[in-house]
Structures are given as C-alpha cells and as structure tokens.
Amino acid sequence: MQLKKLSKLSIALAQASGALLGATASAGQAHAQEIPWQIDSAILHYHESDGRVLAIEPVVALKKDFGEEHIFSTKLVLDSLTGASPNGAPPANVAQTFTAASGNASYTVAPGQLPLDNSFKDARGALSASWQQPIVPNTRLNVGGNISAELDFLSIAGNAAVAKDFNSKNTTLSAGLNLEYDSISPIGGAPTPLTRVNLKPVSTGDGNKTTDTKIVTDVLFGVTQVLSRQAIMQLNYSLSQASGYQTDPYKLLAVLNGNTLVLPSNYLFEKRPDSRTKHNVYSQLKYHFTEDVINLSYRYTTDNWNISSHTIDTRYRFEFGDSGVHIEPHARWYTQTAADFYKPYLVQGVDVDANGIALVQYATADSRLSAFDATTFGAKIGMALENETEISLRVERYKQVSQTTNTLTTGDLAGQKLVPDLSALIVQLSYSFRW
C-alpha cells in the first residue's frame, strides 16, 4: 500500500505552465550544449510513533533544457515500508487475535492496544518521465508517463497538459488530462467483502480471482496570473473519476453484539463503492519581497463519498544576505469529514444479522476515511554551494487527531479511544547540482 501518491497531472500542468515552479530558460537564451542537466536528489525518512509505519524513500530527478523550451524531465522513486499497520479494528478491553494478510500466521493484540498488523511491509519503485515543447507560438505541450510497482500493486499512467500564454505572458491558461490503470493483487488473495474474516480461504482469496483493477481519469484546468513584479498566483480546478476496485483487502471491521465482541467471529472484511468522483479547487499565491519569499496555498476537496477537506499551507523563505543560507519554516493545517459509510465498528442487529450477514451495502473502519484534523510544523534549512549546487535539510512533525468519539460506557470498547491519534517525524535530506 502506498504511503502517499502525488498527482501526476498536477505535476505535468505545473511543468507546462512553468510559472509557480520557476520559469525555464526562454527560447533563444542558450544553446543545448550550454545548459547542463539539473539533478535533484533526496532521501526521505518517515517514522510514525508507537512502532507504526517506517518509510525510507530515496528520490532522484533529472531535468534537461535543450533550448527553445524543449525540456525533458524524469524521476525515480524507491520506497521501503516496514513496521505495523492498523487493521481497522478498534482497541478493546479484551485481547484480540487476528489472521495475518497471508493467512498463514496469526497475531494477538493485548487489551487496550490498537490492533496493528506487525507483518506489514512493502516496497515500491516508481519511474516517471515527461517532455515539454512549444507547439504554436506562446503555447506549450507537456506529455508524460508513469509506472509504479509495489508488492501487491501496479499502476501505469499517461498524461498530457497544454499551457497557453496571454497578456504579454502575464496570464497562462492550462488544461490537462491523466489516464491511469491500476492492478491490485492482494497478498493471500482478494477476500469477499463484508464476509467473516475467519471464513477466508488461505491464500486463495474468494476462489474466483486474486487480482482486481481500477481506472482513474483526471482532468484539470488552471490559470496562472502575474499580479505584479513581486506577486504571482495560480487557481486550479480538477475532476477525478475512479471506477473499479477501491476496497482495502487488508482492512476489517469489528462487530459488537450489544456491547460485547463475540470472539472469534467478530470481524468482517470492509467494502467500499466501486466508483468515486472527486472535485478539487486549489489556489496559490507567491510573493517575493526584497529577498524573502512567502508561499500561501489553500485547497478544498469534496467527493461523492461525502468526504470534504480543507488544507491551508504556508511557507516563508528567509534569505540571509549573500551567505547562500536560507531557512524556510512550514506550517500546514488539514481537516476532513468522514465518508458516509465510515463506521468504527458494526452493530449486530443493525449492521449485521445474527448469522454474521451484513445488512449494509458498504462499510469501512479505515481511519483515513474518518473525520480528523491534522497539522504539520517544521522547517527547511538550505545552503547554496559553488557551481549552482545546493544542500538542504527538512525536519517536520505531523500530528493527526481523530474526531471520532466513543459513546460506549460499558462493554468491551468502553473507555477506549476508537481511533487513536497519530504522530510522525519527517526528515528529508536533499542535494541539487548541475552536471
């Protein structure tokens, strides 16, 4: 399972517009042999508290300007994830025993502890490339592709974006399209959704198929406007349509009979709708003072799963004169509502009948689809070295606080925090140079 996923369409659109991410060399400025490769490398360390997910991610990106706005970019990302991942069941006042994803092992969680699957591990490799060039005066085309592979997941995508300059290049209109094909092959097979976990055949899934697919289509429209010699802003709208398998095969739900967990048949596999439509509005303002730069952005997202989110992000880059040193504090605030089928647990007689048959069409206890608030605070310090080389270090702390409340005062879940808070440390070391 991916720790995070960047929008390839947004990247292509930004490359095509070229405004907020820094303008490329304009046509005729230099010949291809005079423009070296720009190489950006980094290694990311992401570590969640309480022995949860640990991720190590090295990244290498290469960019070459061949002159006259002909630009090639490529990036390689490698992920290694280990640790323990929440399986969806809440902490309880009794011990809980679960079968690992492979079906060949089990693990027991002590009372009061969040159920974590300690067998969690994953590795991912992703390679992307893009090409930008003018197609008519003041109009650029950016086309690209991406392939990403994990132990149980394969994604192949292609994208294209067009950007056209108006108003003496002070205004840029952009449009983009991304098509993505995902193949999911769960370890141990794809379970039948909303069936009892202890009835899952070992290593054979539901007996019909062990691989499912998903198709994602994204369209994006944007405008970039130069407001003054110091200020520039961007406004984007994107629409995403996903169809196919979107259930997490490793997530389950606990079932309560009254206020009691009926062990060991108290867990069902989750199920999510096979279609999802998301709307996204994004705005960004960048203002350049005499030396310093402030970057402000706001994002609103809503979908037909009833999840709505707001994100405010701010960065301020302090330049220390001619020393080549800069410090960039960063603050991010995020809040979202829960999916309309999110349930921290199921109730027998309401969501499940006496025989363990689900009475609901969809249900998930995945905390990522619950209501929560999150903050990220940190800073980056960088230093420009000789020959257009730069080194930087970013350190941030992520904190996620659940809005899910527990109203049970008696029974196996009484007094437990159904969705424990999450904190994580993020450290990234970057090195950029020209070659």
C-alpha positions as CSV (number, residue, x, y, z in Angstrom):
1,M,0.0,0.0,0.0
2,Q,1.3,3.4,-0.9
3,L,2.3,5.8,1.8
4,K,1.3,8.7,-0.4
5,K,0.6,9.4,-4.0
6,L,1.3,12.6,-6.0
7,S,-0.9,13.9,-8.7
8,K,1.0,13.2,-12.0
9,L,-1.5,15.5,-13.8
10,S,-0.8,18.4,-11.4
11,I,2.9,18.0,-12.0
12,A,2.5,17.9,-15.7
13,L,0.4,21.0,-15.6
14,A,2.8,22.9,-13.4
15,Q,5.7,21.9,-15.8
16,A,3.7,23.2,-18.7
17,S,2.7,26.5,-17.2
18,G,6.2,26.9,-15.7
19,A,5.1,29.9,-13.6
20,L,4.9,29.0,-9.9
21,L,7.6,26.4,-10.0
22,G,10.1,28.7,-11.7
23,A,10.3,29.7,-15.3
24,T,12.5,27.7,-17.6
25,A,15.0,29.2,-19.9
26,S,13.2,31.1,-22.6
27,A,13.6,30.4,-26.3
28,G,16.9,31.5,-27.7
29,Q,18.5,32.2,-24.4
30,A,21.1,29.5,-24.7
31,H,22.1,26.6,-26.9
32,A,21.5,23.0,-25.7
33,Q,25.3,22.4,-25.1
34,E,25.3,25.5,-22.8
35,I,22.6,24.2,-20.5
36,P,23.7,21.4,-18.1
37,W,21.5,18.7,-16.6
38,Q,19.7,19.8,-13.4
39,I,19.9,16.9,-10.9
40,D,17.9,16.9,-7.7
41,S,18.3,14.1,-5.2
42,A,16.8,13.4,-1.8
43,I,16.2,10.8,0.8
44,L,13.1,10.9,3.0
45,H,12.7,9.3,6.4
46,Y,9.1,9.0,7.7
47,H,8.6,7.4,11.1
48,E,5.2,7.0,12.8
49,S,5.0,6.8,16.6
50,D,4.2,3.7,18.6
51,G,6.1,1.3,16.3
52,R,3.9,2.0,13.3
53,V,5.0,2.6,9.7
54,L,8.6,3.4,9.0
55,A,9.4,4.5,5.4
56,I,12.7,5.2,3.7
57,E,12.3,6.9,0.3
58,P,15.3,7.9,-2.0
59,V,14.4,10.1,-4.9
60,V,16.4,11.2,-8.0
61,A,15.1,13.7,-10.5
62,L,16.8,14.8,-13.7
63,K,15.9,17.8,-15.9
64,K,17.4,18.9,-19.2
65,D,16.7,22.1,-21.1
66,F,17.6,21.5,-24.8
67,G,16.8,25.1,-25.6
68,E,13.8,26.9,-27.1
69,E,11.6,25.4,-24.4
70,H,12.3,21.8,-25.2
71,I,12.6,20.2,-21.8
72,F,13.0,16.6,-20.7
73,S,12.3,15.5,-17.1
74,T,12.5,12.2,-15.4
75,K,12.3,11.0,-11.8
76,L,13.0,7.7,-10.0
77,V,11.4,7.0,-6.5
78,L,12.1,4.0,-4.4
79,D,10.1,3.2,-1.2
80,S,10.7,0.8,1.6
81,L,8.0,0.5,4.2
82,T,8.1,-1.6,7.4
83,G,6.5,-1.6,10.8
84,A,3.0,-2.2,11.9
85,S,-0.2,-1.0,10.2
86,P,-3.7,-0.6,11.7
87,N,-6.0,-3.4,10.5
88,G,-9.2,-1.5,11.2
89,A,-10.3,-3.0,14.5
90,P,-10.5,-0.6,17.5
91,P,-8.7,-1.1,20.8
92,A,-10.7,-3.2,23.2
93,N,-10.8,-4.2,26.9
94,V,-10.1,-7.8,25.9
95,A,-7.3,-9.5,23.9
96,Q,-8.0,-9.8,20.2
97,T,-6.5,-12.4,17.8
98,F,-6.2,-11.9,14.0
99,T,-5.0,-13.8,11.0
100,A,-2.2,-12.1,9.1
101,A,-2.8,-11.0,5.5
102,S,-1.0,-14.1,4.1
103,G,-3.4,-16.3,6.0
104,N,-0.5,-18.4,7.2
105,A,0.1,-16.7,10.6
106,S,-1.8,-15.0,13.4
107,Y,-1.1,-12.3,16.0
108,T,-2.7,-11.3,19.3
109,V,-3.2,-7.8,20.5
110,A,-3.2,-7.1,24.2
111,P,-6.2,-5.3,25.9
112,G,-6.1,-1.5,25.4
113,Q,-3.8,-1.7,22.4
114,L,-4.6,-0.6,18.9
115,P,-4.7,-3.7,16.6
116,L,-1.6,-3.4,14.4
117,D,-0.6,-6.0,11.8
118,N,3.2,-6.4,12.5
119,S,3.7,-8.3,9.3
120,F,3.2,-5.1,7.3
121,K,5.9,-4.4,4.8
122,D,6.0,-3.0,1.3
123,A,8.4,-1.8,-1.3
124,R,7.7,0.5,-4.3
125,G,9.6,1.6,-7.3
126,A,8.2,4.4,-9.5
127,L,9.6,5.9,-12.7
128,S,8.2,8.9,-14.5
129,A,9.2,10.9,-17.5
130,S,7.9,14.0,-19.3
131,W,8.7,16.0,-22.4
132,Q,7.7,19.7,-23.0
133,Q,7.9,21.7,-26.2
134,P,6.2,24.6,-28.0
135,I,3.5,23.6,-30.5
136,V,2.4,27.0,-31.7
137,P,3.6,30.5,-30.6
138,N,3.0,31.0,-26.8
139,T,1.7,27.5,-26.4
140,R,3.5,24.6,-24.8
141,L,2.6,20.9,-24.7
142,N,3.8,18.6,-21.9
143,V,3.3,14.8,-22.2
144,G,4.5,12.2,-19.8
145,G,4.0,8.8,-18.3
146,N,4.5,7.0,-15.0
147,I,4.8,3.4,-13.9
148,S,4.7,2.4,-10.2
149,A,5.1,-1.1,-8.8
150,E,4.6,-2.5,-5.3
151,L,4.4,-6.0,-3.9
152,D,0.7,-6.1,-4.5
153,F,0.0,-3.1,-6.8
154,L,0.9,-2.0,-10.3
155,S,0.0,1.4,-11.7
156,I,0.5,2.7,-15.3
157,A,-0.4,6.2,-16.3
158,G,-0.1,8.7,-19.1
159,N,-0.8,12.4,-19.0
160,A,-0.8,15.5,-21.3
161,A,-1.1,19.2,-20.5
162,V,-1.3,22.3,-22.6
163,A,-0.4,25.8,-21.4
164,K,-1.0,29.0,-23.4
165,D,0.3,32.5,-22.6
166,F,-1.7,35.6,-23.0
167,N,-1.4,39.3,-22.0
168,S,2.4,39.6,-22.7
169,K,2.9,36.3,-20.9
170,N,1.4,37.6,-17.7
171,T,-1.5,35.2,-17.9
172,T,-1.3,31.5,-18.6
173,L,-4.3,29.2,-19.2
174,S,-3.7,25.4,-18.8
175,A,-5.6,22.2,-19.3
176,G,-4.5,18.6,-18.6
177,L,-5.6,15.0,-18.8
178,N,-4.4,12.0,-16.9
179,L,-5.4,8.3,-17.5
180,E,-4.3,5.7,-15.0
181,Y,-4.7,1.9,-14.9
182,D,-4.2,0.2,-11.5
183,S,-3.9,-3.6,-10.9
184,I,-4.3,-4.8,-7.3
185,S,-3.1,-8.3,-6.3
186,P,-3.7,-8.7,-2.5
187,I,-1.3,-10.9,-0.6
188,G,-3.3,-14.0,0.3
189,G,-5.9,-13.3,-2.3
190,A,-8.8,-10.9,-2.6
191,P,-11.4,-11.6,0.2
192,T,-15.1,-11.4,-0.4
193,P,-16.2,-8.0,1.0
194,L,-18.4,-8.0,4.2
195,T,-17.8,-11.7,4.9
196,R,-16.3,-13.0,8.1
197,V,-12.6,-12.9,8.3
198,N,-12.3,-16.4,9.8
199,L,-14.0,-17.9,6.8
200,K,-11.4,-16.6,4.3
201,P,-9.8,-19.5,2.4
202,V,-6.0,-19.5,3.0
203,S,-4.1,-18.0,0.0
204,T,-6.9,-18.4,-2.5
205,G,-8.9,-15.2,-2.0
206,D,-12.6,-15.6,-2.7
207,G,-11.9,-18.6,-5.1
208,N,-12.8,-16.5,-8.2
209,K,-10.0,-14.1,-8.7
210,T,-6.9,-12.8,-6.9
211,T,-6.4,-9.6,-9.0
212,D,-8.7,-6.6,-9.4
213,T,-8.4,-3.4,-11.4
214,K,-9.2,0.3,-11.2
215,I,-9.3,3.0,-13.9
216,V,-8.8,6.6,-12.9
217,T,-9.4,9.6,-15.2
218,D,-8.3,13.1,-14.1
219,V,-8.9,16.4,-15.9
220,L,-7.5,19.7,-14.7
221,F,-8.0,23.4,-15.7
222,G,-5.8,26.2,-14.4
223,V,-4.9,29.9,-14.7
224,T,-1.7,31.5,-13.6
225,Q,-1.6,35.3,-13.3
226,V,1.3,37.7,-12.7
227,L,-0.1,40.3,-10.3
228,S,2.9,42.5,-10.1
229,R,6.7,42.3,-10.3
230,Q,6.6,40.6,-6.8
231,A,3.4,38.6,-6.8
232,I,2.0,35.7,-8.8
233,M,-1.0,33.5,-8.2
234,Q,-2.5,30.3,-9.5
235,L,-6.0,28.8,-9.5
236,N,-6.8,25.2,-10.5
237,Y,-9.9,23.1,-10.7
238,S,-9.6,19.3,-11.1
239,L,-12.1,16.5,-11.5
240,S,-11.2,12.9,-10.8
241,Q,-13.2,9.8,-11.6
242,A,-12.2,6.4,-10.4
243,S,-14.0,3.2,-11.2
244,G,-13.2,-0.4,-10.2
245,Y,-11.7,-2.0,-7.1
246,Q,-11.3,0.6,-4.3
247,T,-11.7,-1.6,-1.2
248,D,-8.7,-2.2,1.0
249,P,-8.3,-6.0,1.2
250,Y,-6.4,-5.8,4.4
251,K,-8.8,-3.7,6.4
252,L,-11.6,-5.2,8.6
253,L,-14.4,-4.2,10.9
254,A,-15.2,-5.4,14.4
255,V,-18.8,-6.5,15.2
256,L,-20.5,-5.9,18.5
257,N,-23.3,-7.9,20.0
258,G,-24.7,-5.4,22.4
259,N,-21.5,-4.1,23.9
260,T,-19.6,-7.3,23.6
261,L,-17.2,-8.6,20.9
262,V,-18.2,-12.2,20.1
263,L,-14.8,-13.8,19.5
264,P,-13.5,-15.1,17.2
265,S,-16.2,-14.4,14.6
266,N,-16.5,-10.6,15.3
267,Y,-14.7,-9.3,12.2
268,L,-15.8,-8.7,8.7
269,F,-13.8,-7.5,5.7
270,E,-14.6,-4.0,4.6
271,K,-16.3,-2.9,1.4
272,R,-16.2,0.5,-0.5
273,P,-18.1,1.7,-3.5
274,D,-16.5,0.8,-6.9
275,S,-16.8,4.4,-8.1
276,R,-15.6,7.7,-6.7
277,T,-15.8,11.2,-8.1
278,K,-13.7,14.0,-6.6
279,H,-13.7,17.8,-7.1
280,N,-10.7,19.8,-6.2
281,V,-10.1,23.6,-6.1
282,Y,-6.6,24.8,-5.4
283,S,-5.3,28.4,-5.1
284,Q,-1.7,29.5,-4.5
285,L,-0.1,32.9,-4.0
286,K,3.6,33.6,-4.1
287,Y,5.0,36.9,-3.1
288,H,8.7,37.9,-3.4
289,F,9.9,40.6,-1.0
290,T,13.3,42.2,-1.5
291,E,15.0,38.9,-0.5
292,D,12.4,36.7,1.2
293,V,9.6,34.7,-0.4
294,I,6.2,33.8,1.1
295,N,4.1,30.9,-0.4
296,L,0.5,30.5,0.6
297,S,-2.0,28.0,-0.7
298,Y,-5.5,26.7,0.0
299,R,-7.1,23.5,-1.2
300,Y,-10.8,22.4,-1.0
301,T,-11.7,18.8,-2.0
302,T,-15.1,17.1,-1.9
303,D,-16.3,13.8,-3.3
304,N,-19.4,11.6,-3.6
305,W,-18.3,9.6,-0.6
306,N,-19.2,12.6,1.4
307,I,-15.6,13.4,2.3
308,S,-14.8,17.2,2.3
309,S,-11.5,18.6,3.3
310,H,-9.7,21.9,3.7
311,T,-6.0,22.4,3.5
312,I,-4.1,25.6,4.3
313,D,-0.3,25.6,3.6
314,T,2.2,28.3,4.2
315,R,6.0,28.6,3.8
316,Y,8.2,31.6,4.3
317,R,11.7,31.6,3.0
318,F,14.2,33.8,4.8
319,E,17.4,34.6,2.9
320,F,20.4,35.5,4.9
321,G,22.0,38.1,2.6
322,D,24.8,36.9,0.3
323,S,25.7,33.9,2.6
324,G,23.7,31.5,0.4
325,V,21.9,30.2,3.5
326,H,18.1,30.2,3.8
327,I,15.6,28.9,6.3
328,E,12.0,28.0,5.3
329,P,9.5,27.5,8.1
330,H,6.5,25.4,7.1
331,A,3.0,25.1,8.6
332,R,0.1,23.1,7.3
333,W,-3.5,22.7,8.6
334,Y,-5.8,20.0,7.3
335,T,-9.3,18.9,8.3
336,Q,-11.8,16.4,6.7
337,T,-15.2,14.9,7.3
338,A,-15.9,11.2,7.3
339,A,-17.1,9.0,4.4
340,D,-20.8,8.4,4.7
341,F,-20.1,4.6,5.1
342,Y,-17.4,5.0,7.7
343,K,-18.1,3.1,10.9
344,P,-15.6,2.5,13.7
345,Y,-17.4,-0.9,14.3
346,L,-20.6,-2.7,13.2
347,V,-23.5,-3.5,15.5
348,Q,-25.2,-6.9,15.3
349,G,-29.0,-6.4,14.7
350,V,-28.3,-3.1,12.9
351,D,-25.4,-3.5,10.5
352,V,-25.1,-7.4,10.7
353,D,-27.7,-10.1,11.3
354,A,-27.4,-12.9,13.9
355,N,-25.7,-15.1,11.3
356,G,-23.0,-12.6,10.5
357,I,-24.6,-11.5,7.2
358,A,-24.0,-7.8,6.5
359,L,-27.1,-5.6,6.4
360,V,-25.2,-2.6,5.0
361,Q,-24.0,-2.2,1.4
362,Y,-20.7,-0.5,2.3
363,A,-18.7,-0.1,5.4
364,T,-15.1,0.7,6.4
365,A,-13.3,1.4,9.7
366,D,-10.2,2.8,7.9
367,S,-9.1,5.9,9.9
368,R,-8.0,7.6,6.7
369,L,-11.7,7.8,5.7
370,S,-12.8,9.1,9.2
371,A,-13.2,12.6,10.3
372,F,-9.9,14.1,11.6
373,D,-7.7,17.1,11.9
374,A,-4.0,17.2,11.1
375,T,-1.2,19.6,11.4
376,T,2.4,19.7,10.1
377,F,5.0,22.0,11.5
378,G,8.7,22.2,10.6
379,A,11.4,24.0,8.7
380,K,13.9,23.5,6.0
381,I,17.4,24.9,6.1
382,G,19.4,25.1,2.9
383,M,22.8,26.4,1.7
384,A,23.9,27.3,-1.8
385,L,27.4,26.0,-2.6
386,E,29.7,26.6,-5.5
387,N,28.8,25.8,-9.1
388,E,25.0,26.1,-8.6
389,T,24.9,23.3,-6.0
390,E,22.6,23.3,-3.0
391,I,22.1,21.1,0.0
392,S,19.1,21.3,2.4
393,L,17.7,19.5,5.4
394,R,13.9,19.4,6.2
395,V,12.6,18.3,9.6
396,E,8.8,18.3,10.3
397,R,6.4,16.8,12.8
398,Y,3.0,15.5,11.6
399,K,0.1,15.2,14.1
400,Q,-3.3,13.7,13.3
401,V,-6.2,13.9,15.8
402,S,-9.4,11.9,15.3
403,Q,-12.9,13.5,15.6
404,T,-14.4,10.0,16.2
405,T,-16.0,9.9,19.7
406,N,-16.8,6.8,21.8
407,T,-20.2,6.9,23.4
408,L,-20.0,3.4,24.9
409,T,-19.7,3.4,28.7
410,T,-19.9,-0.4,29.3
411,G,-18.7,-3.5,27.5
412,D,-15.5,-4.4,25.6
413,L,-15.0,-1.0,24.0
414,A,-15.9,1.2,27.0
415,G,-13.3,3.9,27.7
416,Q,-11.3,3.1,24.6
417,K,-10.3,5.7,22.1
418,L,-11.7,4.2,18.9
419,V,-9.3,5.9,16.6
420,P,-6.0,6.7,18.5
421,D,-4.1,9.9,17.4
422,L,-1.1,9.6,15.1
423,S,2.2,11.5,15.1
424,A,5.1,11.1,12.7
425,L,8.5,12.5,12.2
426,I,9.6,13.5,8.7
427,V,13.2,14.1,7.9
428,Q,14.5,14.8,4.3
429,L,18.0,15.5,3.1
430,S,18.3,17.0,-0.4
431,Y,21.2,17.7,-2.7
432,S,20.9,19.5,-6.0
433,F,23.6,20.2,-8.6
434,R,24.1,20.7,-12.3
435,W,26.1,18.3,-14.5
